[in-house]
Amino acid sequence: MPDLRCTVQTCLHNKNFYCDLDRIRVGGDQAKKPEETCCDSFEERKGDTYSNVTKEASPTSSIDCKAVECQYNDGCRCHAGKISVEGSRACQCGQTECATFTCGCRS
């Protein structure tokens, strides 16, 4: 599993830059650049609420990746050593992105 660092402090699942989900989904099946991806697992935090997931947030997570052109995507699973999800002031998943995305596009 990749090491996951998340700067999306407005997400319900973010706890000190880690995610409390065991598995996240990265969207962007047509993506050719990072800003065309998103964290489909994003849920906006309202006020001081946090996820009701009782486990601790972890620096690792399984990543179901739909960004099929990414060089780290193998069978819709992310195989990067480290991944960064960004979008510090996001209010919806489209305002997040997988900053690790690197297009392995065929020209």
Number of C-alpha atoms within 10 A of each C-alpha: 16 16 15 21 20 24 20 29 19 20 27 22 25 24 18 14 18 22 25 23 19 12 13 18 19 24 22 24 15 12 20 18 19 20 17 18 26 27 24 19 16 23 17 20 17 11 8 6 11 16 16 9 11 8 10 11 18 18 18 20 21 17 22 18 26 22 29 22 20 24 16 21 21 14 11 17 18 26 17 18 12 14 23 17 23 22 23 14 14 20 17 16 20 17 18 27 26 24 17 18 25 17 17 13 12 5 3
